[in-house]
Amino acid sequence: MFAASFPLAPALALIFNIIDFRIDSRRLLWWNRRPTPYRDNDIVDFEEDKTVSDNWTIIELPAVCGFP
């Protein structure tokens, strides 16, 4: 019914949908890119985290098993 009163409405809707599709596709491809890999020299942070986790386990496990 609106097309009868404004004949350019379907053409404008098609143009706007094409533009919107292109913008959304670029945005989707930009946000979902794979992270850029980089090389580290060592794994110091991992070793520190593992040491803290190991020490916490040594304290926590006897406490949980001994005091139910």
C-alpha positions in Angstrom: 0.0 0.0 0.0 2.9 2.4 0.8 4.5 1.6 -2.6 1.5 3.0 -4.4 1.8 6.3 -2.6 5.6 6.5 -2.8 6.9 4.5 -5.7 10.6 4.9 -4.8 10.1 3.2 -1.4 11.1 -0.4 -2.6 14.2 0.9 -4.4 15.3 3.0 -1.4 14.7 0.0 0.9 16.8 -2.2 -1.3 19.6 0.4 -1.4 19.6 0.9 2.3 19.5 -2.9 2.9 22.5 -3.4 0.7 24.4 -0.6 2.5 23.4 -2.1 5.9 24.5 -5.6 4.8 27.9 -4.4 3.7 28.5 -2.4 6.9 27.4 -5.4 9.1 29.5 -7.8 7.2 32.6 -5.6 7.6 31.9 -5.2 11.3 31.4 -8.9 11.7 34.6 -9.7 9.9 36.5 -7.1 11.9 35.3 -8.2 15.3 35.8 -11.9 14.7 39.3 -11.9 13.3 41.9 -14.3 14.7 44.2 -12.7 17.3 47.6 -11.8 16.0 50.2 -14.3 17.3 53.3 -13.1 18.9 56.3 -14.9 20.3 57.4 -14.8 23.9 60.9 -15.5 25.1 59.9 -17.5 28.2 56.9 -18.7 30.2 57.7 -16.9 33.5 54.1 -15.8 34.1 52.8 -19.3 33.7 55.4 -20.7 36.1 54.6 -18.1 38.7 50.8 -18.8 38.4 51.5 -22.6 38.6 53.6 -22.1 41.7 50.9 -20.1 43.5 48.3 -22.6 42.5 50.4 -25.5 43.7 51.0 -23.8 47.1 47.3 -23.0 47.5 46.4 -26.6 46.8 48.8 -27.8 49.5 47.1 -25.6 52.0 43.5 -26.0 50.8 43.3 -29.8 50.2 44.1 -30.9 53.8 41.8 -28.2 55.2 38.9 -29.3 53.0 39.4 -33.0 53.7 40.1 -32.6 57.4 37.2 -30.2 58.2 34.1 -31.3 56.3 
